[in-house]
Amino acid sequence: DGFYGPKKNFTLKLLEKGIDVVSRLRIDAAIYRPPPQKKKKKRGRPRKYGDRLYTKQLAAGANFFIPTEVTIYGKKKTVDLGSKLVKIRGWDKLVLLVITRDVNNKPIALFSTDITLSPSRVLQLYSARWKIELAFRELKQLGKMADYRVRSKEGMTKHVTLCFVAHSLLQLIPLTRIQMHAQPVHRPWYKKAGISTGQLRIMFQRECL
């Protein structure tokens, strides 16, 4: 997430647990080149950062972007990708900066703490976040995750866990050989392919009655 990812304390705690982070970066974030290597030992503290970099200037470079074929949101697309190893203000670790363009041709900046990843893989991992957002929305709207009426931490944890389990089992129904007699509700205006989570929930409720 673009809010939590660049925060030093949040990301460093994940790195301490061996978890790398792929997140969005503000287009005006303070990023720098790696510090230059010293040829001779000099007095004073060594530099922590190199020259300041600007995302928009990098994106405007003539040869920065490379057309790359990636699979995102279930479709193969050719997108412009550019990357560079940089340092973020307040961080000691090098990160991989990946820049792409949105539908309005405006630059989007992503970063990965795993600098061995390819730019296309970083974009794929970030695009997978959309399914997580959909799952949380379905859990709140259909799974009643936000409607708990308990006050203890233990009760909240149990409620949220049960909601995740129920949602996961519901998603597994189409992948199994379980045959349900109930049919999805016909909506002529609904052109989405496949059966939605809401329709699955209604079908399962009718099957249990």
C-alpha positions in Angstrom: 0.0 0.0 0.0 1.3 3.5 -0.9 0.6 4.7 2.7 2.3 2.0 4.7 5.0 0.7 2.4 7.4 3.7 2.4 7.1 4.1 6.2 10.5 3.2 7.6 9.3 1.7 10.9 6.7 -0.5 9.2 9.0 -1.8 6.5 12.0 -2.3 8.7 10.0 -4.5 11.1 9.0 -6.7 8.2 12.5 -6.9 7.0 13.7 -8.0 10.4 11.3 -11.0 10.1 12.7 -11.8 6.6 9.7 -10.4 4.7 10.4 -8.2 1.7 8.1 -5.4 0.7 6.7 -4.4 -2.7 4.7 -1.2 -2.6 3.8 2.0 -4.3 6.0 5.1 -3.8 4.9 8.7 -3.9 5.8 10.4 -7.2 7.6 13.2 -5.2 9.4 10.9 -2.7 12.9 11.8 -1.7 15.1 9.3 -3.5 18.9 9.4 -4.1 21.6 7.6 -6.0 23.7 5.2 -3.9 26.6 7.1 -2.3 29.8 7.2 -4.4 32.6 4.9 -3.4 35.5 6.7 -1.7 38.8 6.6 -3.6 40.8 8.0 -0.7 40.0 8.1 2.9 39.0 11.6 4.0 38.0 13.2 7.3 34.4 13.3 8.4 31.4 11.0 8.2 31.0 9.2 4.9 28.1 10.2 2.7 24.9 8.2 3.1 23.3 9.3 -0.1 24.4 10.2 -3.6 22.8 12.9 -5.8 19.0 13.6 -5.5 16.8 11.9 -8.1 13.4 12.9 -9.3 10.9 10.3 -10.5 9.3 12.6 -13.1 12.8 13.4 -14.6 13.7 9.7 -14.8 10.4 9.0 -16.5 11.0 11.7 -19.0 14.4 10.2 -20.0 14.6 9.2 -23.7 15.8 5.6 -23.1 14.5 4.9 -19.6 11.4 2.9 -20.5 11.6 -0.6 -22.1 8.4 -2.1 -23.6 7.9 -5.3 -21.6 5.2 -8.0 -21.9 3.7 -8.9 -18.5 0.7 -10.7 -17.2 -1.4 -8.5 -14.9 -5.0 -8.7 -13.9 -5.3 -12.0 -15.8 -4.3 -10.5 -19.1 -1.1 -10.3 -21.1 -0.1 -6.7 -21.8 2.9 -4.8 -23.1 3.8 -2.0 -20.7 6.6 0.5 -20.4 8.9 -0.3 -17.5 12.0 1.4 -16.2 14.1 0.6 -13.1 16.9 1.9 -11.0 18.6 1.1 -7.7 18.1 4.0 -5.3 18.1 4.9 -1.6 15.1 6.4 0.1 15.6 9.2 2.6 16.0 7.7 6.1 16.7 4.2 4.9 20.1 2.4 4.9 19.0 -0.3 2.5 19.1 0.0 -1.3 15.7 -0.6 -3.0 14.7 -1.3 -6.6 12.7 1.6 -8.0 10.3 0.6 -10.8 8.5 3.2 -12.9 5.6 2.5 -15.3 2.8 4.6 -16.8 -0.9 4.6 -16.1 -3.8 4.8 -18.6 -3.3 8.6 -18.7 0.4 8.2 -19.5 1.4 9.5 -16.1 4.3 7.9 -14.2 3.6 5.4 -11.4 6.5 4.6 -9.0 6.8 1.3 -7.2 9.6 -0.1 -5.1 10.9 -3.5 -3.9 13.2 -4.2 -1.0 14.2 -7.4 -2.9 16.6 -5.9 -5.5 17.0 -9.3 -7.3 13.4 -9.1 -8.6 12.9 -8.1 -12.3 10.8 -5.0 -13.0 8.1 -7.1 -14.5 7.9 -9.3 -11.4 7.5 -6.2 -9.2 4.6 -5.0 -11.3 3.0 -8.4 -11.2 3.3 -8.6 -7.4 1.8 -5.1 -7.0 -1.1 -5.8 -9.3 -2.0 -8.9 -7.3 -2.9 -6.5 -4.5 -6.1 -5.7 -6.3 -7.5 -9.2 -5.5 -6.7 -8.7 -1.8 -8.7 -5.4 -1.9 -11.6 -7.2 -3.4 -11.5 -9.9 -0.8 -11.6 -7.4 2.0 -14.5 -5.6 0.4 -16.4 -8.8 0.0 -15.6 -9.8 3.6 -17.0 -6.5 4.9 -20.0 -6.2 2.7 -21.0 -9.9 2.4 -19.1 -11.7 5.1 -20.2 -9.3 7.9 -16.6 -9.0 9.1 -17.1 -5.4 10.2 -20.4 -6.2 12.0 -19.0 -7.9 15.1 -20.6 -7.1 18.4 -17.9 -8.1 20.8 -15.5 -6.0 22.9 -12.7 -8.3 23.9 -9.6 -8.7 21.7 -10.0 -12.5 21.7 -13.6 -12.2 20.6 -12.7 -9.9 17.7 -9.9 -12.2 16.6 -12.2 -15.2 16.6 -14.8 -13.3 14.6 -12.4 -12.1 12.0 -10.8 -15.6 11.7 -14.2 -17.3 11.2 -15.1 -14.7 8.5 -11.9 -15.5 6.6 -12.5 -19.3 7.0 -16.1 -19.0 5.7 -15.1 -16.8 2.8 -12.3 -19.2 1.8 -14.7 -22.2 1.9 -17.2 -20.3 -0.2 -14.5 -19.5 -2.8 -13.5 -23.2 -2.9 -17.0 -24.4 -3.9 -16.7 -23.7 -7.7 -13.3 -25.5 -7.7 -14.8 -28.7 -6.2 -17.2 -31.3 -7.6 -20.0 -30.3 -5.3 -23.2 -30.0 -7.2 -25.8 -27.5 -5.9 -29.4 -27.6 -7.0 -29.8 -23.9 -6.4 -29.2 -21.7 -9.4 -27.6 -18.2 -9.4 -30.0 -15.3 -9.5 -30.6 -14.1 -13.1 -29.8 -10.4 -13.6 -30.0 -9.3 -17.3 -27.9 -6.2 -16.6 -25.1 -8.1 -14.9 -22.6 -9.0 -17.6 -19.7 -10.2 -15.4 -18.3 -13.6 -16.4 -18.7 -16.3 -13.8 -20.5 -16.4 -10.5 -19.9 -13.6 -8.1 -19.3 -14.1 -4.4 -22.6 -12.6 -3.6 -24.4 -15.1 -5.9 -22.4 -18.0 -4.4 -23.5 -16.9 -0.9 -27.2 -16.8 -1.9 -26.9 -20.2 -3.7 -25.3 -21.8 -0.6 -27.9 -20.4 1.7 -30.7 -21.7 -0.5 -29.0 -25.1 -0.7 -28.9 -25.3 3.1 -32.6 -24.5 3.6 
